[in-house]
C-alpha cells in the first residue's frame, strides 16, 4: 500500500497513546514480526487511546489498564454493539462488542 512520507518522532511521556502510535507502528514494521502484527497491535492500542482520551502516557495508571481489560471482557447486551459493514454494497453487517466505547447515537 503506497503511503505519504511522514516524519516519525519518538514519543515522550507527555504524548497520548494516539500520538505515540505512528512510532510504535514503525517499530513493529521494522521488527520482523508477522505482517499482521503492526495493524493488529496498533488497532488495539487505538481503541485503548480513545478510551483514555487525551491522557498523557506518564499519567496512565494500572487501574485504568485493569478497567480497560475488564471492559474488553464484558459482553455487550444482546442486539447492541457497533455495526460495521463487511463489504461495500452487500448490505450485511456484523456486530462488535464496542458499544460501550463507541455508542451508536
Buried (B, 14 or more C-beta within 10 A) or exposed (E): EEEEEEEEEEBEEEBBBBBBBBBBBEBBBEEEEEEEEBEEBBEEBBBBBEBBEEBBBEEBEEEBEEEBEEBBEEEBEEEBBBEEEEEEEEEEEEBEBBBBBEEEE
